[in-house]
Amino acid sequence: MTDWNGYQTINEKYHLNGATMLVDANHQLSHWQNGMADFAKQEPFTLNTTSGLGSLSKQFTADSMLLLDADGALNIDAPLSDYLPEYRYAKQITLRQMLHMASGIPDYTELLLVEYTKKMPNASESHLSYPILEDLVHGDALQQVLDLLNRHPLDFAPDEKGAYSNSNYFLLGHIIAQVANMPLGDFIEQHFFQPLGMTQTRFGTQAAEANSYDNLDFTNGQPVTLGRGDYTGGDGAVVSSVTDLAKWAQATLHQQILPASAWREALTLTHDFYGMGWMKSKTPGWLAHNGHVFGYWTYFDVSFKRQLAHITLSNMSPGTDARKAWHKEMAAWLSTL
């Protein structure tokens, strides 16, 4: 008999602060929860606690693009210049290349990290992400990012290779809002959250119930609060619970919402690297997408062959070595199923 609970020992070993769930296409098989959503208020982190998904949000942005393409509202093979001519390389890049992380557009977060590291040389990446994203929120974020990107060349010729860049999905989020004539969050809620009954899922990190923390810097034995922020970019703004993400995982296993042809597009990795909101999992044969924003971390692994999905949410940034060790052991356990 399969030991569906085997991953819990790994979570306990690394003192994971958050919740995890294992599901098949129709059932919750196992779950685990530990620690605090809010340390000051002593509110526990539960299966229903909403937490920032970070880059897992890109699945909803990619699928929104595919829905609009299927409806004829846009063409993913069109040049970026049809939608954002202000970007100086827009004529050279297609929306498809952006969806596949093959555009060559530099990662705006990496560019800003360089600038902010000079201002805060001893801060962790989680600490740095807060002022970076908050500064964007309190200005014209699109114009700020375009101004930044226009000062830098492409990292490589479009479609030469694949390389992860948040800029692709940040810009795609604005295109969706432009084409749909509504805020990105409203479009995603209408087409994904509501149809799937994801009642705990919201757009905008400010809606998270869990606070985010950095445990690399303790004050009087307590992790330092990073907060929820107020981020609404298409590259990382969704908040959800493991209970709601189980619904998304099962919809994914059943390949709901999107047409079958769109699912094939989304799940096909280009340059052996990135599909449309999907990457290779550390577990061979599985697909995945992880996420990180502020102190929130997300891991979302799916096996279509085994019809299984494993979801982890945490609101505390661990040390890099501990996080990598946890991830390696979790991937090894999933491979035994």
PyMOL commands that set and color helices and strands:
alter all, ss='L'
color gray80, all
select helices_A, chain A and resi 7-13+54-70+80-82+90-92+95-99+108-119+125-137+141-149+166-180+184-193+205-207+242-254+260-267+320-334
alter helices_A, ss='H'
color red, helices_A
select strands_A, chain A and resi 18-24+28-34+36-38+43-44+51-52+202-203+213-219+222-225+238-240+279-280+287-293+296-303+308-314+316-317
alter strands_A, ss='S'
color yellow, strands_A
deselect
rebuild
show_as cartoon
